[in-house]
Amino acid sequence: MRRVVASVIVSLCLLARPSSAFAGWTRFASAHFLFIGDVSRHDLREAAERLELFRETIARVFPAPSAGVTHPLPSPPTVVIVFEDDRSFAPFRPSFEGRPVEVAGYAASSEDSSYIAVNAAHKDEAFGILFHEYAHLYLRQEIGTLPLWLNEGIAEFYETFESARAGRSAVVGMVNADNLELLEANALIAIDQLVSTEPQSPLYNEGDRRGLFYAESWALVHYLLCNGPENVARLQHLIAAAVSGVPARAAFAEALGPDFAAVERDLAQYVRRKAFDARRLNVGPRVMPSRTFKGEPLPVSEAAAYLGDMLAHLGRVDEARLFLQEAIDKAPAPRAIAALGLLEMREGRLDVGQALLERAVAQAPELAAAQRWLGRAYLQRAEAGDGDAQALYADARIALGWSLKVEPGHPAAMLAVATIDLATGEYIDHAAAMLRTLVDGAPGREDYALLLGEALLAQRDFTGATSLLGPLLTRGQTVATRSAARELLARLARLRAEP
């Protein structure tokens, strides 16, 4: 993220007394989010309504089917934590180089879950940040991997989102004054360079140039979304090409034409005219009427579990471990035990993590994440030769089966089951079917495609494997992907040569 370094410094005096930090917390589940907070129910409801309306709005413009995904995979849950004021938020404020960063909100995510934190005392500032960050989450979860300029440009475009007409419409694309000031004070980045920029590029990592990269990406997205239906169609074409694996520069040329200089001239004229008109989108009846709001008290141990897991997501592992252990010592709730087990698993402490997860699922089998990670612990031990492989695979299937009962279609659980199927060689057709579902639901995930290629080879479906692996060999997004595709195609050639 641009404005917030994804790290948190935690006050150890509050960590020592987690119960005092979480008095009076409430939990509420909306259609797409889980909200928890130490705020009033009114404030929690307002946050829910704004984020649900925002999600509905961005989904109207960027629906998953427009990217060629007919059956998108279930998204990890997004937990929104609403802090009452500066004092409540302070122990979880981000830091940079040891100093607290004065921000009103931030986001962090992983394959398993996503977190958004907001300080209700500064909600107008906070929601601008959260709209930006949730746009990133939505695009990754529902659309797929996009070129860097497009990902950041869309997030910048939606940062100024506002609701209108009591939640029945939304206004998007309002002028971002900071971006416009940068564009007026600097020459534009060459379009060829802009659209080819990657996260490791100097342009994206050098102070002032990074700011200009964001500003021009915003302007180009604004130009495409608010400058006629033909440009919207071009943007949708570009997205479809990008998530299907076409490299960023080629996807841009395919959608907008190969004359990059012409696009650059048009964009420069658009910026000079300051033609950044906002769009009003009608979303019909209120996305989540107030009368549907039903919150429930959140136990201290539950609040600690979510907050500790959020800290672990942000990389403050030692603080998160201490936080969760203090909470467990006071009230050994399954969710907090599972959160600590997940932390230890992510840190490579397989034995400690497995023991904690076994303890958590013994108390609460319905905790899908705990079952899923426990299954992965057994799988990792089997792959490492640490014990009876067949018994470990069997235990892994049981845990993963439980997790899929609670969260059907969860990508990480399906991937683990398919990995077991391929490793044992017992259910190859089942593995191929699950991997096909993953690939169809997330066409930008090259790791899914590579594993499906292995399953097709095991089925001796050489035609299917070639059609899948060939594009990965030539257009894979990383050297590792292209190398893996090359090795699988070499194995295919050997299998074909066998009598």
Buried (B, 14 or more C-beta within 10 A) or exposed (E): BBBBBBBBBBEEEBBEEBBEBBEEBBBBBBEBBBBBBBBBEEBBBBBBBBBBBBBBBBBEBBBBEBBBBEEBBEBBBBBBBBBBEEEBBBBBBBBEEEEEBEBBBBBBBBEBBBBBBBBBBBBEBBBBBBBBBBBBBBBBBBBBBBBBBBBBBBBBBBBBBBBBEEBBBBBBBBBBEEBBEBBEEBEBBEBBBBBBBEEEBEBBEEEEBBBBBBBBBBBBBBBBBBBEEEBBEBBBBBBBBBBBBBBBBBBBBBBBEEEBEEBBEBBBEBBEEEEBEBBEBEBEEBBBEEEEBEBEEBBBBBBBBBBBBBBBBBEBBEBBBBBBBBBBEBBEBBBBBBBBBBBBBBEEBBEBBBBBBBBBBEBBBEBBBBBBBBBBBBBBBBBEEEEEBEEBBBBBBEBBEBBBEBBEBBBBBBBBBBBBBBBBEEBBEBBBBBBBBBBBBBBBBBEBBBBBBBBBBBBEBBEBBBEBBEBBBEBBBEEEBBEBBBEBBEBBEEEEEEE
